[in-house]
Amino acid sequence: MTMTQTVAPTLAQSIATAQAVRTEMKASLVERDAEVDILLLSIIAKTHPLFIGSGGVAKSMTVTEMHSRITGATKFEILMRKTLPVEAIVGPISLKGLEHDQFRHVISDRFLPEANIALLDEIFKSNAVVLNALLGILNERKFHNDGQILRVPLWSCVGASNELPTETELAAFRDRFGACKIVEPVRTDDGFIRILRGQVARTAGQASQVAPTTISKDEIHALQAAAALIRVPDDVYKDLATMKREAEGQHNLQISARRYGEGIKLCQAQALLLGRQAVTSDDLTLFQHVLWNDEEDIAKAAEVTLQFAGIGAREASRLRRAFEPFKQKVMEIRDEMAQNQGPITTEQSNALTPISANLRKVLQEVEKAASDAQSAGRDASELTSLRDEVSALRTVIREEIL
């Protein structure tokens, strides 16, 4: 009798699978490319991201979708509140233990100490007892249970909130989260229509029957181990030191050394997924999500990061600056047509002719830059995101205006 032997995927195969998961999730979650990137990289880097945004912007959906694609992974999710008992996070107190003067929690896969991925919604509404219990789990992946130290298999704890904390006492807790992203509502009409069509299809039982790509828990472990070994060259460390000096001196962006360390881990994970053995300056674009604490500092963080982020990010920034005026003019024409409730005027049509030609040129430049970046093993996510925006605007001109 011959037994079938399962062959473990190679690291290259696991990287390809992770990339496929990322690509499919970006296609299914409307205008959530950056959030998908941050979440996947955080899982591989074993860091904790923070998503800030109002209800209904797919913060929880992004985490749920990612978890559904990792076979064998456990997830813990809870809505935080001031009155939430710590037992709701780490498990109930053992009644048998109390009989023997032991104050220990009953640990199971229904609670945080046994989770690989956690989602703590409205995280800054926690009480002090819960926050103290979380600190050891987030920092050291350890849980102290009546004198016994338990190793926690947590990969990434996603904090979600409608707003950033304002209380000083929460600053230290917020510092445990590396990357932070403001999750905006869907901006484009095309994206809004895609969301509605998806909701209607699901209600009618017409959701896609194509099986999504999944990645195993063991493959995630292999990626995590490989990411930790990605080399960080001396010149990247020097760039980071200069970035820190510029961020603090020129922009008053003050973050801890811990957060810089978390940012490096994200860069290592990104280099791994791009098939490189070392971090490059292009990977430092991720620090735009790390360097800031307040929303008004987001633009400053992007600006200072761009000084060190390499050719790919600078090219994306240049092309976006070229694109934005055309986008603004097209939106103005569409709004004028909606207000007048009439067909396009000759004046508007004449204005659109050079815009359409210029958008075609911008799209060609973006596509070439993205192709060059991918061929060189650099991060092309900002370029591909811009490419999709330019293509969507050309569709608006072709289908909604002309």
VMD Tcl script that draws the C-alpha trace (Angstrom):
set ca {
  {0.00 0.00 0.00}
  {1.44 3.35 -1.07}
  {0.80 6.33 1.17}
  {0.49 9.82 -0.31}
  {3.13 12.13 1.09}
  {2.39 15.83 1.33}
  {5.27 17.99 0.15}
  {5.61 21.30 1.96}
  {5.61 24.36 -0.31}
  {8.93 26.05 -0.93}
  {9.50 29.57 0.34}
  {9.17 30.88 -3.21}
  {5.82 29.13 -3.57}
  {4.62 30.57 -0.25}
  {5.66 34.07 -1.35}
  {3.75 33.62 -4.61}
  {0.69 32.45 -2.70}
  {0.85 35.44 -0.33}
  {1.11 37.75 -3.33}
  {-1.93 36.08 -4.91}
  {-3.90 36.52 -1.67}
  {-2.94 40.19 -1.61}
  {-3.90 40.73 -5.26}
  {-7.27 39.02 -4.89}
  {-8.12 40.93 -1.72}
  {-7.30 44.24 -3.37}
  {-9.62 43.30 -6.23}
  {-12.48 42.34 -3.92}
  {-12.18 45.13 -1.32}
  {-12.94 48.46 -2.98}
  {-10.27 51.16 -2.55}
  {-8.53 49.30 0.26}
  {-5.14 48.59 -1.33}
  {-3.08 50.28 1.39}
  {-5.06 48.61 4.18}
  {-4.57 45.16 2.61}
  {-0.83 45.81 2.25}
  {-0.48 47.00 5.84}
  {-2.41 44.06 7.25}
  {-0.58 41.36 5.31}
  {2.83 42.90 6.01}
  {1.93 43.26 9.70}
  {1.04 39.57 9.92}
  {4.31 38.54 8.28}
  {6.32 41.05 10.35}
  {4.39 40.13 13.53}
  {3.53 43.75 14.28}
  {0.24 45.41 15.22}
  {-1.50 47.87 12.86}
  {-4.06 50.51 13.73}
  {-7.02 51.35 11.48}
  {-8.86 54.60 12.18}
  {-12.16 55.37 10.47}
  {-15.89 55.74 10.88}
  {-18.26 52.78 10.89}
  {-18.92 51.02 7.63}
  {-15.56 51.60 5.93}
  {-14.57 47.90 5.96}
  {-12.04 47.92 8.81}
  {-13.44 44.69 10.25}
  {-14.19 43.25 6.82}
  {-10.56 43.57 5.77}
  {-9.39 41.60 8.82}
  {-12.13 38.99 8.44}
  {-11.33 38.51 4.76}
  {-7.63 38.09 5.49}
  {-8.29 35.57 8.26}
  {-10.60 33.55 6.00}
  {-7.70 33.09 3.58}
  {-5.27 31.66 6.16}
  {-6.16 28.02 6.77}
  {-5.72 26.86 10.35}
  {-5.35 30.37 11.81}
  {-7.38 31.36 14.86}
  {-9.00 34.77 15.29}
  {-10.30 36.70 18.27}
  {-12.60 39.69 17.84}
  {-14.37 41.87 20.36}
  {-15.95 45.30 20.71}
  {-14.20 47.13 23.52}
  {-15.96 49.30 26.12}
  {-15.14 50.88 29.46}
  {-17.08 48.26 31.43}
  {-15.62 45.26 29.62}
  {-14.20 42.74 32.13}
  {-10.73 41.39 31.50}
  {-12.25 37.88 31.50}
  {-13.92 38.70 28.17}
  {-10.44 39.09 26.68}
  {-8.34 36.38 28.32}
  {-10.96 33.87 29.47}
  {-13.09 33.26 32.60}
  {-11.72 32.59 36.06}
  {-11.46 28.88 36.86}
  {-13.96 27.95 39.56}
  {-11.97 24.83 40.41}
  {-8.88 26.99 40.72}
  {-10.64 29.26 43.21}
  {-11.34 26.24 45.37}
  {-7.58 25.83 45.72}
  {-6.86 29.54 46.18}
  {-5.74 29.91 42.58}
  {-6.77 32.91 40.52}
  {-6.20 31.57 37.03}
  {-8.05 32.03 33.78}
  {-9.43 29.20 31.67}
  {-7.60 29.54 28.35}
  {-9.23 28.38 25.11}
  {-9.17 29.26 21.43}
  {-12.19 31.50 22.00}
  {-10.02 34.12 23.69}
  {-7.03 36.31 22.88}
  {-4.23 34.22 24.46}
  {-4.86 31.48 21.87}
  {-5.42 33.70 18.80}
  {-3.13 34.21 15.81}
  {-5.03 37.30 14.64}
  {-6.98 39.64 16.88}
  {-9.33 42.52 16.10}
  {-10.02 44.87 19.00}
  {-12.74 47.25 17.80}
  {-13.01 50.66 19.50}
  {-9.74 49.76 21.15}
  {-9.23 53.08 22.93}
  {-12.46 52.65 24.87}
  {-10.83 49.98 27.00}
  {-10.45 50.32 30.75}
  {-7.13 50.36 32.59}
  {-7.41 46.73 33.77}
  {-7.89 45.45 30.22}
  {-5.13 47.66 28.83}
  {-2.67 46.39 31.43}
  {-3.56 42.80 30.56}
  {-3.01 43.57 26.87}
  {0.42 45.15 27.23}
  {2.33 41.95 27.93}
  {0.46 40.10 25.20}
  {1.15 42.77 22.59}
  {4.76 43.47 23.56}
  {6.20 40.13 24.60}
  {3.61 37.63 23.33}
  {3.30 36.42 26.91}
  {0.35 36.09 29.28}
  {0.86 35.83 33.04}
  {-1.78 33.47 34.39}
  {-1.60 33.14 38.19}
  {2.19 32.98 38.16}
  {2.42 30.82 35.06}
  {3.87 32.48 31.97}
  {2.11 31.33 28.80}
  {3.51 31.89 25.33}
  {0.90 33.59 23.13}
  {0.74 32.58 19.43}
  {-0.39 36.06 18.40}
  {0.83 37.27 15.01}
  {-0.93 40.58 14.77}
  {-3.47 42.45 16.87}
  {-5.41 44.95 14.77}
  {-6.65 47.94 16.67}
  {-9.69 49.64 15.16}
  {-11.25 52.91 16.27}
  {-13.44 55.73 15.04}
  {-10.85 58.21 16.28}
  {-7.36 58.54 17.67}
  {-6.95 58.77 21.44}
  {-6.63 62.19 23.04}
  {-5.94 61.07 26.60}
  {-2.28 61.25 27.61}
  {-2.50 57.96 29.51}
  {-3.35 56.15 26.26}
  {-0.25 57.40 24.45}
  {1.93 54.54 25.71}
  {-0.66 51.99 24.63}
  {-1.05 53.57 21.19}
  {2.73 53.28 20.84}
  {2.41 49.49 20.73}
  {0.91 49.79 17.25}
  {3.38 50.28 14.42}
  {1.62 51.32 11.24}
  {-1.49 53.47 11.42}
  {-3.89 54.14 8.53}
  {-6.86 56.47 8.28}
  {-9.51 54.40 6.48}
  {-11.50 56.76 4.27}
  {-14.97 56.14 2.83}
  {-15.01 55.03 -0.80}
  {-14.24 58.13 -2.87}
  {-15.22 57.30 -6.43}
  {-18.61 56.68 -8.03}
  {-17.20 53.54 -9.65}
  {-16.15 52.19 -6.26}
  {-19.51 53.03 -4.71}
  {-21.33 51.24 -7.54}
  {-19.08 48.18 -7.14}
  {-19.97 48.00 -3.44}
  {-23.70 48.22 -4.14}
  {-23.53 45.62 -6.90}
  {-21.68 43.28 -4.55}
  {-24.31 43.72 -1.84}
  {-27.14 43.05 -4.30}
  {-25.36 39.97 -5.67}
  {-24.78 38.54 -2.20}
  {-28.41 39.15 -1.21}
  {-29.52 37.33 -4.36}
  {-27.12 34.46 -3.68}
  {-25.10 35.34 -6.78}
  {-21.71 35.86 -5.17}
  {-18.66 34.62 -7.06}
  {-18.28 30.86 -7.07}
  {-14.54 31.05 -7.72}
  {-12.64 29.63 -4.76}
  {-10.32 32.27 -3.24}
  {-6.62 31.65 -2.91}
  {-5.67 30.55 0.60}
  {-2.37 30.25 2.41}
  {-1.67 27.84 5.24}
  {-0.71 28.65 8.80}
  {2.59 26.81 8.28}
  {3.35 28.93 5.22}
  {2.73 32.10 7.26}
  {5.18 30.80 9.87}
  {7.75 30.19 7.13}
  {7.28 33.71 5.78}
  {7.63 35.18 9.26}
  {10.88 33.32 9.86}
  {12.25 34.35 6.46}
  {11.26 38.00 6.91}
  {13.17 38.19 10.20}
  {16.33 37.18 8.30}
  {16.02 39.82 5.57}
  {19.16 41.95 5.71}
  {18.98 45.65 6.55}
  {22.05 47.29 4.97}
  {24.06 49.99 6.75}
  {22.98 52.65 4.26}
  {19.31 51.98 5.12}
  {20.07 52.36 8.84}
  {21.83 55.64 8.04}
  {18.84 56.81 6.00}
  {16.58 55.98 8.93}
  {18.77 57.93 11.34}
  {18.69 60.94 9.00}
  {14.95 60.52 8.53}
  {14.47 60.55 12.29}
  {16.53 63.73 12.62}
  {14.56 65.43 9.83}
  {11.21 64.21 11.16}
  {11.90 65.50 14.65}
  {13.76 68.68 13.76}
  {11.87 69.94 10.73}
  {8.39 68.50 11.29}
  {8.17 67.80 15.04}
  {7.24 64.18 14.38}
  {8.15 62.43 17.62}
  {7.82 58.65 17.81}
  {9.59 56.04 19.90}
  {12.52 53.86 18.91}
  {10.05 50.97 19.28}
  {7.94 52.32 16.43}
  {11.02 52.74 14.21}
  {11.80 49.11 14.94}
  {8.29 48.07 13.96}
  {8.67 50.02 10.73}
  {11.89 48.15 9.91}
  {10.06 44.84 10.39}
  {7.41 45.96 7.89}
  {10.17 46.85 5.42}
  {11.71 43.40 5.85}
  {8.35 41.75 5.16}
  {7.86 43.86 2.06}
  {11.35 43.05 0.75}
  {10.61 39.35 1.24}
  {7.36 39.49 -0.73}
  {9.17 41.35 -3.52}
  {11.71 38.54 -3.74}
  {14.66 40.44 -2.29}
  {17.15 39.39 0.38}
  {17.70 42.91 1.70}
  {15.71 46.05 2.47}
  {16.22 48.98 0.09}
  {15.39 52.66 0.37}
  {12.21 52.04 -1.66}
  {10.81 50.04 1.25}
  {11.03 53.10 3.49}
  {7.80 54.39 1.90}
  {6.08 52.33 4.58}
  {7.23 54.84 7.19}
  {4.56 57.24 5.97}
  {2.21 55.04 8.03}
  {4.57 54.90 11.03}
  {5.95 58.40 11.64}
  {2.81 60.27 12.67}
  {0.65 60.46 15.79}
  {-1.99 63.06 14.86}
  {-4.01 63.29 11.65}
  {-2.66 66.74 10.84}
  {0.81 65.18 10.68}
  {-0.01 62.61 7.98}
  {1.09 64.91 5.14}
  {4.30 65.75 7.01}
  {5.07 62.05 7.46}
  {4.56 61.43 3.74}
  {6.76 64.41 2.86}
  {9.70 63.44 5.04}
  {9.45 59.79 3.99}
  {9.59 60.75 0.33}
  {13.03 62.30 0.83}
  {14.48 58.88 1.59}
  {12.14 56.48 -0.17}
  {13.98 55.96 -3.45}
  {13.16 56.39 -7.10}
  {9.89 54.43 -7.16}
  {8.11 56.53 -4.56}
  {9.41 59.80 -6.00}
  {8.26 58.82 -9.47}
  {4.80 57.95 -8.10}
  {4.66 61.32 -6.36}
  {5.69 63.18 -9.53}
  {3.10 61.41 -11.66}
  {0.39 61.97 -9.08}
  {1.12 65.70 -9.10}
  {0.72 65.63 -12.88}
  {-2.54 63.70 -12.59}
  {-4.36 65.64 -9.89}
  {-5.14 68.85 -11.91}
  {-6.71 66.79 -14.68}
  {-8.75 64.84 -12.15}
  {-9.99 68.05 -10.52}
  {-11.06 69.54 -13.87}
  {-12.93 66.39 -14.92}
  {-14.80 66.31 -11.61}
  {-15.74 69.98 -12.04}
  {-17.16 69.32 -15.51}
  {-19.14 66.34 -14.27}
  {-20.55 68.38 -11.37}
  {-21.51 71.20 -13.76}
  {-23.37 68.75 -16.00}
  {-25.20 67.32 -12.98}
  {-26.27 70.79 -11.83}
  {-27.40 71.87 -15.29}
  {-29.05 68.51 -15.98}
  {-28.08 68.75 -19.60}
  {-25.67 67.29 -22.14}
  {-22.07 68.33 -22.37}
  {-21.52 71.81 -23.81}
  {-19.11 72.64 -26.62}
  {-16.92 74.51 -24.16}
  {-16.77 71.53 -21.83}
  {-16.07 69.17 -24.72}
  {-13.24 71.36 -25.96}
  {-11.75 71.39 -22.46}
  {-11.89 67.61 -22.21}
  {-10.05 66.95 -25.49}
  {-6.55 67.92 -24.25}
  {-7.30 66.45 -20.81}
  {-8.06 63.06 -22.37}
  {-4.84 63.19 -24.37}
  {-2.80 64.13 -21.32}
  {-4.39 61.41 -19.22}
  {-3.42 58.87 -21.84}
  {0.19 60.06 -21.61}
  {0.13 59.97 -17.80}
  {-1.27 56.44 -17.90}
  {1.49 55.32 -20.25}
  {4.14 56.81 -17.97}
  {2.60 55.21 -14.89}
  {2.39 51.81 -16.56}
  {6.03 52.01 -17.65}
  {7.18 53.15 -14.20}
  {5.23 50.33 -12.54}
  {6.65 47.77 -14.96}
  {10.21 49.04 -14.41}
  {9.73 48.95 -10.62}
  {8.41 45.40 -10.67}
  {11.24 44.24 -12.96}
  {13.78 45.76 -10.56}
  {12.18 44.13 -7.52}
  {10.98 47.45 -6.10}
  {7.62 48.14 -4.48}
  {5.19 49.23 -7.21}
  {2.03 49.43 -5.08}
  {1.76 53.24 -5.19}
  {2.26 53.22 -8.96}
  {-0.30 50.48 -9.56}
  {-2.78 52.29 -7.32}
  {-2.25 55.48 -9.33}
  {-2.61 53.50 -12.55}
  {-6.02 52.27 -11.42}
  {-7.10 55.83 -10.54}
  {-6.06 57.19 -13.94}
  {-7.84 54.32 -15.71}
  {-11.00 54.93 -13.63}
  {-10.99 58.64 -14.51}
  {-10.67 57.85 -18.21}
  {-13.67 55.55 -17.83}
  {-15.64 58.39 -16.22}
  {-14.89 60.62 -19.22}
  {-15.79 57.91 -21.72}
  {-18.95 56.53 -20.09}
  {-20.41 59.30 -17.92}
  {-19.51 62.55 -19.64}
  {-19.04 62.06 -23.39}
}
mol new
graphics top color blue
foreach p $ca { graphics top sphere $p radius 0.5 }
foreach p [lrange $ca 0 end-1] q [lrange $ca 1 end] { graphics top cylinder $p $q radius 0.2 }
display resetview
